[in-house]
């Protein structure tokens, strides 16, 4: 009998925990509330199945537990019941898969007119690059990384010269404008993860990955790395600030272009090499 | 299929088969150490797996101490933490679960349940164990090597696995891990071929495929899968060794490591992920299918009722096994592979839910109108149903590509896979040990200790992993040695982490009681007799308990019926052994 009560308690307790859990997703700050909705649908369907199965087991244990003189029924198969159960299951699975694939289609289809922003991961730091006045990011190459060019921007590509470079600083984004995050890593795997945006994607050395989203509210959000990238993995943090348009423009003016950065580094190197020639 | 009784004519050779092929041990060494008896090999596999599994259990305690009480234990720094999670994961998945289900249960049960004298290739079977032991020793050597074991995570993703930012990346750790995996796979192949060939070639007369117990179907299908899946891991391990030792670039693109340009270039880290998960996903079912099979037999035997929908159960096992080879990239939705793959892999992944759900329905329908004995094996089987359904359902979140995006790489994933391929199969292992221990030793395990072990393990494990999903939903990433100051994580999450850690220590302690019970009952356990559960399958019908070398004495059994003739109307007893010819009641041919 204890077994029956505990099984019922597990089913009911799980539902109660779900309803009253203080641990729930962070308030969303992007357009991906579709994802949240799909999760809710999935919770309903799977929660129903879980409770139904566990309560059914509890009832069976209660009703058909061994008592002297009992004998089990002999029923090897019941085709009708098996087909019916398989059909209902298929419908339930389709009810979860269909909205899932629908939203996935949106997730992988970047709308036209989306601004591109590059995120570069390295152990254990986030850097960013925004297109300059020409609206285009220049090409990049890991082999080009060296003094003064931490992100490996191609110095021979005119598109890249006016790119804004933010090494290890904050990224600002304007609210309400779709943005495509181009993701790149110069050393190992990383994953650009802001819980409030719901989207995340791995960054892989040697290739460029992406995801897109539209920030829907202003605020400051913490960037975490979500792919184990070595000892400093939990400390690899960054900040994304979602601004209104005016604040965003102000911030944009303060950023250094690739050309400025190279010039500044050149100056430093000249000073450094004139003071010590041992380099 | 032909009814075996109908051709019981002179055409059949006498059932007394001389066992000339078997190597009979001449000394203590060849009987108990370099043994070619599958039953001894099974025990060797099980004891080795349990020993290294205890190491993994202790590692999980250390991890939970750090997560529950960060900063309290100075010796668990970031490097150690990542080494602990890596070794814990790899040991549990490969060296404990795979080895115990296939090397342990497979070796013990296959010859006995199909009515063979031994495995078909006993010598290769012996080598299989010794290579496995060597693999375990090489793996464990990582703890003593300079730089310690690898801390790359059990997925061993390059390039970080072989770079200096990861513990063991430039030291011995990753090398020992890869060598150990290679040895394991070679050893497994020797054993695996044995299991497959024995099932296909070594069955007793009358034991048609569709009369085999589901335990054998599960182990057989899992072994076929493992033989097809492990080579992918083998190849990946060899290539990574080359990248690390010879400077090749299979998985190494152009990389600037800590400010320094590396020589290698042009390789693909994501190629490794595809190879790894081409093995890694079938691996989930390599663990799950034997558990599915075994739990079917536990439920049927202890509910005194035939398994419901036997043919459907067999087909479900085979279909799950086949489908599991085309779902691997659902582990890689946010890996940066072409996102269009998501449509295909989400669809195949959710389709697997259908045969899996059918198995669950058939288990619970077996209980329906049964005569349920709440013995320890049955309790563990019930707990398996609860945890497996729970873990399987959260798989529908993660398999549904877009839902996976926010949850991937969070504690939700950790909770999911522990529930579905950690807790659930291990509950089956426990149930199976309580069930078959009497056959292996001739004595019953102590019931009182078993009850404590069951309740603490089942409820404790549920309390660990059910709330953990919600930490993931909140957004807490996995593989964080400390959460530090993170704006979105409330104080209450730390309290929950502490609670989970306390439960983890408690559940771990209950396993020590279980191990004690295993030893204590060897001498003090109640005498079991040959068939204490009144079960139908062949292993309970051996002339001796524990069965002698060769299993069957002079005469091999002849099989007259399927494995599930429980409570047959008109029969005198509520079970009819498979080797009992027609008697007192109608018999059933599942395959006719």
Interface residues (C-beta under 8 A of the other chain):
Chain A: X3 X6 X7 X10 X14 X17 X21 X22 X23 X24 X25 X26 X32 X34 X35 X38 X39 X42 X45 X46 X49 X50 X53 X54 X56 X57 X60 X61 X64 X65 X66 X70 X71 X72 X73 X74 X75 X76 X77 X78 X81 X82 X85 X86 X89 X90 X93 X96 X97 X100 X101 X103 X104 X105 X107 X108 X122 X123 X141 X142 X143 X145 X152 X183 X186 X187 X188 X189 X191 X193 X195 X196 X198 X199 X200 X201 X202 X203 X204 X205 X206 X207 X209 X222 X224 X225 X226 X227 X228 X229 X230 X231 X232 X233 X234 X235
Chain B: X78 X79 X82 X151 X152 X153 X157 X159 X160 X163 X165 X166 X167 X169 X253 X254 X255 X256 X257 X258 X261 X265 X266 X267 X268 X269 X270 X303 X304 X305 X306 X308 X309 X310 X311 X312 X334 X335 X336 X339 X340 X342 X343 X346 X347 X350 X351 X353 X354 X357 X358 X360 X361 X362 X364 X365 X367 X368 X369 X370 X371 X372 X373 X374 X379 X382 X385 X386 X389 X390 X393 X394 X396 X397 X400 X401 X402 X403 X405 X406 X407 X408 X409 X410 X459 X462 X466 X467 X470 X471 X473 X474 X475 X477 X479 X480 X481 X482 X483 X484 X486 X487 X488 X490 X492 X493 X496 X564 X566 X567 X568 X569 X574 X588 X590
